[in-house]
Amino acid sequence: MTSDAADTRLTVDLDALAANYRCVGAEAGGAEMAPVVKADGYGLGAGPVARRLWAEGARRFFVARTGEGEQLRRALGDRTADILVLDGLVEGSAARLEAAGLTPVLSTRTQTEAWRGLTSRPAVLQVDTGMNRMGLDAEEAEALARSGFPVALVMSHLGRAAEPGHPRNTAQLERFREVHARASLAASAGVFLGPDYRYDLVRPGICLYGGGPFDRPDPRIAAVATLDAPILQIRDLAAGESAGYGAMFTAREPLRIGVAGAGYADGVLRRSYSQGVGWIGGAPAPFVIVTMDLIAVDLRNSPGAKVGDRVEFLGPHAQLDDVAAAAGSVAHEVLVRLSPRTQRHYRGEAA
């Protein structure tokens, strides 16, 4: 797809992704790193992301859906990765899983019994330790392991890992210790809770893509995605003059604004309009209005701004966790909402 200076542009820095992978890996000690590339690599492109992480040494990847696993297998080509599907062995998926060489993460007794009837391969089990989402209970998993059911990995998921010191983390850890097998408990934030949470394998997700482990920017984690767009028009508002649908903004004093060619159709969450900040040449430009295709920003900090200058809506200055907080959301949603309409550019692609 061709692009020009008028495009809303999403740049994915795969070198930064690789640096984040190494950062989390160093924190994880000797635990195996198995990246999570579900939701199309958190919206950034599962193929380019997984190929670069393969080049960094990753050999096992997690996806959510069977279809995501099939697409990832095609994207990886002849790379012999182990691809695990978090949905598990859902009805009608067995033939597809087998054809694509995918491994389901089993979460119910029905799934484990179906798996036993399909193959002698060791299973991956999901155990619920208190999040009350997906998974067997710890006693069921331990009983399966004792029964001779071949188990390659037992995993669980922390519900409050982004809140260090929360008692729920300790409670889940104690429940998980009841299961005696090769184990995985930590995703991104869990890795940073300390060695007790790391076990044999960790499943980094948001930290690979630029989000801090504790829902705030972390200097160890580099920005991977940059979303920017050009200023299309500059206009002056008089005090008392309104802008946007329903006059959502009224100037309290004379104000110069820049109207940039991006909007919620490109992935900038509309509910961030009152707290969001763009950046122009390293200076903050608070949001004035957010519409489908256009965002107006306050140019008081950029008096020399001109048509064609680019406004950063996500990136090294507009940091992912700050953008999420401005929208009352989480970094994960900010990324997966990025629109295919944006012109995508990749830096550091693996062959």
N, C-alpha and C positions, 0 to 999 in steps of 0.2 A: 504494500500500500504506500502510495506516495504521500508526502507531507510538505508543508511550506510554513512560512512564518506565521500564518493566520491560524494554524491548527491549535486546538487544545491537545497538549502533548503529555504522555505518560512515559517517563524514562525509568527503566528498571535496571539498576546497577547490580549485576550479578557478581562483580568483584566485592561489593559491600555484603551481599548475601554470603559469599564464601568467607569473608572476614567474620561475620556473625556466627557462622557455623564453627569456625575455629575457636571463637570466644566461648561459645557454649560448651564446645568439646573440652576445652581446657578446664572449665568449671566442673564438668561432669567426671573428671578424673579418668578412670579406666572403663567407664560404662560405654557400651556400644551406642552410637548415635544413629537413630532411625528417624529421619525427618518426616514431618507431617506435611503432605502436599495436597490435601483435600481442597475442595472448592476451587479447583484450577490453580493450585499453588497460592491459596489465599488471594485469588484474584489477579495474580501477577504472571500466570502462565505456567502450568504444571510441567510442561515439556522442557522449556528452557531452564526452569528452576531445578528440576530433577537431574537433567543432564549435567548442569554445573556442579550440583552436590555429589553426583556420582564421581565426577573428576576430583572432588575433594575427599573421596573415600567412602561415601555413603553407599551401602549395599542393600539396605532395607528401608522401605517407604510405607507410610500409612496414608490411605485414602478413606473416604466415608462410604461411597457408593460403589456397587459393582461396575457401573458404567464408567466411573472415574478410573477404576483399576484397569479396565479394558483400554481406555484412551491412553493411560500412562504407559501401559505395556507397549502400545504402538509407538509412542513418543520416544521410548527408550531403545527401540530397535533390538539389536542383538545383545544388549546389556542384560546379564542374567540377574536382575534384581529380584529380591523377595518383596512382593507387593501385598500388603495386608489390608483387608477391607473391614472397616469398623462396624458396618451394618451386620456383618456375620453371614450366616447361611440362611438367607431368607427364602421363602417359598418360591420355587421356580428359578433360583439362581445357580443351582449346582452345576449344570452343564456349562454355563457361561464361566463360572469360576474355574472349572477344570480346563476349559479350552484356552483361557488366557493365563493359566498358571498362577492364579490368585489364591491367597490364603485368607479364609474368613476368620474373624475374631468372634468366637462363640460366646453367646451371652445367656443362653437358656438351656435347660435340660433337653428340650425338644431339638435344639440345634446340635447338641453334643451327641444325641442318639442318632440323628441323621448323618452326622459326620462319621460316626463309628460304622454305619452301614455303607458309606461311600468309599472309604480309604483307610489304610493303616498308617497314614502319615501322622506324625505328632500334631496335636491341636494347639491353638492359641486361645486361651480363655480370658474373658473379661469378668472381673469380680467387682461387685458393688460393695464398697467399704463405707458408705454413708452419704454418697451424693444422690442416691435414689434416682438414678437415671437408667443406664443399661448395666446388665451384669448378673451373674450368678451370685448367691451369697457365699461368704468365705467357707462355710461348712460344706456346701455342695462342691466347691472347687477342691477342697482338701480331700473329701471323700472320693472324688473322681481320680485324683492323683494316687491315692492309696489303693484304689481298685485295679490298678494296672493300666488305666486309660492313658495312652501316651500323650504327654503334655510337653510341648516345646517351650512355652512361655505362659506365665500368668500375669495379667496386667490389671491395673485399676487407675482411677482418675481422681485427682484432688479437686474439691469444690471451692476451696478458699486459699489456694496456693499463692495468689497475688497479695495476700495479707499475712506477711510473716508474723509469727507469734500467735496467730489465731488458734484457739484450742481445737477447732475442728480438724486442723491439719494433724495434730498429735493423735487425735482419736482415730482418724483414718489410718494413720501409720500403724497404730497398735492393732487395728483390725487386719491390716494387710500382713502383718508379721505372723498371723495364724496360718498363712498359706506357705508351704515349703516346696518351692520349685524355682526354676529360673524366672526372674521377676522383673516387672517394669511398673513403676508408680509415677514417675515424674515426667511432666511435659515441660514447657519452657520455665515457668515460675518455680516449679518443684525442684528443678536442677539447682536453683539458687537458694533453696532452703537449707542445704547442707548435705553431707555425705549420707546421713541416715535415709534420705529419700531417693537416692540415685539407683540403688540396686544394680542389676546387670545391664539394663538397657534403658535409655531415656528417649523421649519422643518430642524433640523440640519443634515448636510451631511458630508462634508469633514473634519470638526473639530473632528467628532467622530473617524475618521480613521487616524488621526495624522497630518492633514494639519492645519497650522495656519489660523486664520480668514482673514488675509490681505495678503495672498500669500507669507508669510515669516514665518520662525520658530517662535513659540511663546512658552515661557517657561511653560505656563499653560497647553499646549497640549502635551500629551505623545505620543511617537512613538508606533504604533500598529503593523505595519508590518516590519519584518526584513528579508531581502534577503541576503543570503551569500553563498559562494562556496569555495571549497578548491583550493589552489595552486597546479597545476598538474606538473609544470616544472618551474625551474629557469634557466635563461640563461643570458649571458653577451653579450652586443652589443658593438662593437668598434665604436669610433667616425666616423661618416659618414655612418655607416651601417643602413640599412632600415628594417622595419618590417611591416607586414600587406599587404593586397591586394593593388596593385598599389603603393606600397612603401609609404603608407599614413603617415608613421612616419619615420623620419631620426634622429638618435642620433647625437647631437652636440658635445657630449663628451662621454667617456666610461660610460656605463649605465648597471646596473643590473635590469632585469625585472622579474616579476612573472606572469606566464600564468595561469589564474584561469578558472575553469570549469563552466562558465556562459557566456551568450551572449544575443543578442537581441531575440533569440528564447525563452529565459526565462523571457523577459520583460524589459531588460535594453535597453533603447532607443539608437539606433545606433548614432543618431545625437548628443549625449552627449559626443562623443569620445574626443573632443578637450577641454572640460571644466569639464568632470566628474571626480569624486574622489571616490575611494574605501578607506576602512579603515582596517588596520591590527593592532590589539592590541591597538587601540586608536590612531594610527598614520596615517596621510593621505597618500594615495598612488594614485597619479594622473594617469588617464587613459593614455595608450599609443596607444592601438588599441581596437576596439570593433568589433567582428565578430559574426556570428550566434551562435556559441557554446562556444567561448573563448573570454576572455578579458585579455589583458596584462596590468599590472600596474607597475609604477615606484617604485622601492624598496629603493630609497635613504633614506627615513625616517624610513625604517625597515631593517637595515643591517643584523639582525639576522633571518629574515624570512626564512622559510624552506618549502619544499614540505609538503602538508597536512595542513598547517596553513590556516585559513579561512579568506576570504576577505569579508567585509560587503559592499554591494552595496546599501542597503537601511536599515535604522534602527536608533538607538539612535545617532550614529555618522553621518552617511550619511542621514541627515534629509530630509524628504519628499519634503519640499519646495525648499531646496537647490538642490536636485536631479532634480526636475522639472526645475528650473532656468537654470541648466547646459545644459538641453536639449532644452531650449527655449520653454518650455511647461508649463503645470499646474499640480498641484498635482493629480487632478482627473485622468488625462490621465496616469500618472505614475502607479497608482494603477490598473486601469482597463486593462492595457497592461500586467500585470503579467500573466505568462503563466501557464496553467495547467500542463506543464511538470515539474514544480518545485515540490519537495516533501513537502507537506504541513503538518504543525504541529500546533495544537491549544492548547493554554494555557488558563485555566479558563473556560472551556466549561460548560454551564448550562445543567442540566439533561433534 
